[in-house]
């Protein structure tokens, strides 16, 4: 949660720099320094205990690989998105989760992320970061589905963009995905248009 993030800042006595004070201005450079600092500070012992207890309660003791994703509370809006700017860590072993969490926090305070905020008129003071922790899957294919056509705003069309394997390469814009346009007719969803991606399926798929 964002409260977990703020507790770590308080534990490391970094709150004045992060929020701004008469002595420390919030600038791109100071936040970039804060990002670098967060990555090398271990989690507060009380936070580490909370994390371990929550992991066991939610996922049980046997899940050992996770996906960790940054999520600033003002991340995705109508006129901006931080896709490819905030970090995602995949295949993280349980014991390395604290490292992945601090790296994801840091990505939201990095120079690239802060400059993106400034370019879109967003505040760089008191950036609040949550982190999503999910069991890691190994899919044959993955993608993104839109229940409204994002280019035309048509509610009569569904758009799917997909890739073989993990979807990370797709959302990071590193590949040309497979594209499908479907008519929004529940029960059938007839295919209206399709285009092949530029990555071939793995052998046997």
C-alpha positions as a Python dict, from the first residue, in 0.01 Angstrom:
ca = {
    (1, 'X'): (0, 0, 0),
    (2, 'X'): (102, 365, -15),
    (3, 'X'): (110, 360, 367),
    (4, 'X'): (371, 80, 350),
    (5, 'X'): (581, 299, 118),
    (6, 'X'): (547, 603, 343),
    (7, 'X'): (643, 396, 649),
    (8, 'X'): (968, 296, 478),
    (9, 'X'): (1044, 661, 396),
    (10, 'X'): (981, 753, 758),
    (11, 'X'): (1199, 464, 882),
    (12, 'X'): (1484, 588, 661),
    (13, 'X'): (1424, 948, 774),
    (14, 'X'): (1365, 1058, 414),
    (15, 'X'): (1027, 1224, 458),
    (16, 'X'): (1152, 1587, 447),
    (17, 'X'): (1330, 1532, 116),
    (18, 'X'): (1037, 1346, -37),
    (19, 'X'): (766, 1592, 68),
    (20, 'X'): (971, 1911, 61),
    (21, 'X'): (1073, 2137, 345),
    (22, 'X'): (1221, 2485, 394),
    (23, 'X'): (1568, 2328, 370),
    (24, 'X'): (1520, 2069, 96),
    (25, 'X'): (1350, 2146, -235),
    (26, 'X'): (1169, 1875, -427),
    (27, 'X'): (1349, 1867, -763),
    (28, 'X'): (1414, 1613, -1036),
    (29, 'X'): (1767, 1570, -903),
    (30, 'X'): (1668, 1525, -539),
    (31, 'X'): (1401, 1268, -625),
    (32, 'X'): (1644, 1081, -849),
    (33, 'X'): (1884, 1068, -555),
    (34, 'X'): (1599, 944, -335),
    (35, 'X'): (1523, 671, -590),
    (36, 'X'): (1885, 552, -579),
    (37, 'X'): (1883, 563, -199),
    (38, 'X'): (1563, 360, -165),
    (39, 'X'): (1710, 76, -370),
    (40, 'X'): (1993, 18, -122),
    (41, 'X'): (1801, 59, 205),
    (42, 'X'): (1663, -266, 353),
    (43, 'X'): (1300, -275, 454),
    (44, 'X'): (1226, -174, 811),
    (45, 'X'): (1208, -493, 1025),
    (46, 'X'): (844, -430, 1114),
    (47, 'X'): (753, -389, 745),
    (48, 'X'): (942, -704, 652),
    (49, 'X'): (746, -901, 912),
    (50, 'X'): (418, -757, 780),
    (51, 'X'): (515, -848, 423),
    (52, 'X'): (606, -1206, 510),
    (53, 'X'): (288, -1258, 712),
    (54, 'X'): (70, -1117, 432),
    (55, 'X'): (238, -1331, 166),
    (56, 'X'): (174, -1646, 366),
    (57, 'X'): (-185, -1546, 445),
    (58, 'X'): (-274, -1463, 83),
    (59, 'X'): (-64, -1705, -123),
    (60, 'X'): (30, -1980, 123),
    (61, 'X'): (383, -2099, 193),
    (62, 'X'): (447, -2277, -139),
    (63, 'X'): (420, -1997, -398),
    (64, 'X'): (780, -1908, -471),
    (65, 'X'): (777, -1690, -786),
    (66, 'X'): (605, -1353, -810),
    (67, 'X'): (543, -1056, -1039),
    (68, 'X'): (593, -716, -876),
    (69, 'X'): (448, -406, -1041),
    (70, 'X'): (467, -38, -951),
    (71, 'X'): (139, 149, -923),
    (72, 'X'): (140, 520, -839),
    (73, 'X'): (-211, 621, -733),
    (74, 'X'): (-233, 880, -1013),
    (75, 'X'): (-62, 662, -1271),
    (76, 'X'): (-319, 600, -1545),
    (77, 'X'): (-549, 883, -1648),
    (78, 'X'): (-725, 986, -1968),
    (79, 'X'): (-427, 1187, -2098),
    (80, 'X'): (-126, 999, -1960),
    (81, 'X'): (5, 657, -1866),
    (82, 'X'): (334, 544, -1715),
    (83, 'X'): (357, 219, -1914),
    (84, 'X'): (723, 137, -1970),
    (85, 'X'): (837, 403, -1719),
    (86, 'X'): (747, 242, -1387),
    (87, 'X'): (929, -85, -1329),
    (88, 'X'): (784, -437, -1338),
    (89, 'X'): (988, -723, -1192),
    (90, 'X'): (899, -1073, -1312),
    (91, 'X'): (987, -1417, -1174),
    (92, 'X'): (1093, -1275, -838),
    (93, 'X'): (1178, -1540, -575),
    (94, 'X'): (999, -1494, -243),
    (95, 'X'): (1323, -1408, -64),
    (96, 'X'): (1401, -1131, -313),
    (97, 'X'): (1063, -956, -289),
    (98, 'X'): (1192, -675, -61),
    (99, 'X'): (1454, -588, -325),
    (100, 'X'): (1196, -591, -605),
    (101, 'X'): (960, -372, -402),
    (102, 'X'): (1224, -106, -337),
    (103, 'X'): (1330, -112, -704),
    (104, 'X'): (969, -57, -812),
    (105, 'X'): (932, 230, -564),
    (106, 'X'): (1249, 384, -700),
    (107, 'X'): (1127, 369, -1059),
    (108, 'X'): (836, 601, -974),
    (109, 'X'): (1083, 858, -838),
    (110, 'X'): (1345, 823, -1111),
    (111, 'X'): (1448, 1111, -1333),
    (112, 'X'): (1257, 962, -1627),
    (113, 'X'): (934, 925, -1429),
    (114, 'X'): (961, 1271, -1270),
    (115, 'X'): (1027, 1440, -1605),
    (116, 'X'): (724, 1259, -1750),
    (117, 'X'): (516, 1396, -1462),
    (118, 'X'): (640, 1748, -1522),
    (119, 'X'): (570, 1723, -1896),
    (120, 'X'): (207, 1637, -1814),
    (121, 'X'): (161, 1904, -1547),
    (122, 'X'): (153, 1655, -1259),
    (123, 'X'): (288, 1731, -913),
    (124, 'X'): (626, 1587, -817),
    (125, 'X'): (568, 1645, -446),
    (126, 'X'): (459, 1360, -222),
    (127, 'X'): (444, 1097, -497),
    (128, 'X'): (263, 800, -345),
    (129, 'X'): (352, 454, -470),
    (130, 'X'): (177, 122, -415),
    (131, 'X'): (306, -210, -542),
    (132, 'X'): (107, -502, -683),
    (133, 'X'): (238, -847, -588),
    (134, 'X'): (96, -1140, -784),
    (135, 'X'): (186, -1506, -832),
    (136, 'X'): (400, -1546, -1141),
    (137, 'X'): (237, -1729, -1432),
    (138, 'X'): (404, -1889, -1733),
    (139, 'X'): (146, -1843, -2010),
    (140, 'X'): (161, -1976, -2363),
    (141, 'X'): (38, -1634, -2474),
    (142, 'X'): (-72, -1311, -2308),
    (143, 'X'): (-219, -979, -2405),
    (144, 'X'): (-442, -682, -2338),
    (145, 'X'): (-815, -663, -2408),
    (146, 'X'): (-1020, -345, -2452),
    (147, 'X'): (-1399, -361, -2408),
    (148, 'X'): (-1422, -26, -2591),
    (149, 'X'): (-1220, 43, -2907),
    (150, 'X'): (-953, 286, -2771),
    (151, 'X'): (-907, 454, -3110),
    (152, 'X'): (-1271, 515, -3202),
    (153, 'X'): (-1445, 488, -2861),
    (154, 'X'): (-1687, 243, -3023),
    (155, 'X'): (-1862, 21, -2768),
    (156, 'X'): (-1961, -215, -3048),
    (157, 'X'): (-1604, -337, -3091),
    (158, 'X'): (-1359, -529, -2873),
    (159, 'X'): (-984, -498, -2932),
    (160, 'X'): (-730, -761, -2830),
    (161, 'X'): (-353, -728, -2870),
    (162, 'X'): (-155, -1038, -2780),
    (163, 'X'): (189, -1195, -2795),
    (164, 'X'): (344, -1536, -2743),
    (165, 'X'): (474, -1596, -2392),
    (166, 'X'): (467, -1319, -2133),
    (167, 'X'): (291, -992, -2210),
    (168, 'X'): (577, -776, -2085),
    (169, 'X'): (729, -724, -2429),
    (170, 'X'): (387, -614, -2557),
    (171, 'X'): (311, -355, -2289),
    (172, 'X'): (667, -224, -2310),
    (173, 'X'): (616, -165, -2686),
    (174, 'X'): (914, -385, -2773),
    (175, 'X'): (723, -595, -3029),
    (176, 'X'): (441, -568, -3279),
    (177, 'X'): (154, -767, -3122),
    (178, 'X'): (-107, -983, -3287),
    (179, 'X'): (-416, -767, -3335),
    (180, 'X'): (-781, -875, -3326),
    (181, 'X'): (-1097, -665, -3364),
    (182, 'X'): (-1418, -838, -3258),
    (183, 'X'): (-1780, -733, -3280),
    (184, 'X'): (-1923, -689, -2931),
    (185, 'X'): (-2198, -947, -2970),
    (186, 'X'): (-2208, -1158, -2651),
    (187, 'X'): (-2216, -1528, -2713),
    (188, 'X'): (-2039, -1515, -3049),
    (189, 'X'): (-1805, -1213, -3089),
    (190, 'X'): (-1742, -1244, -3467),
    (191, 'X'): (-1394, -1154, -3586),
    (192, 'X'): (-1390, -830, -3788),
    (193, 'X'): (-1018, -778, -3846),
    (194, 'X'): (-686, -939, -3756),
    (195, 'X'): (-317, -870, -3813),
    (196, 'X'): (-23, -1095, -3734),
    (197, 'X'): (249, -984, -3497),
    (198, 'X'): (620, -986, -3571),
    (199, 'X'): (719, -1261, -3325),
    (200, 'X'): (662, -1619, -3437),
    (201, 'X'): (505, -1875, -3205),
    (202, 'X'): (738, -2113, -3023),
    (203, 'X'): (790, -2456, -3175),
    (204, 'X'): (495, -2681, -3105),
    (205, 'X'): (253, -2396, -3020),
}
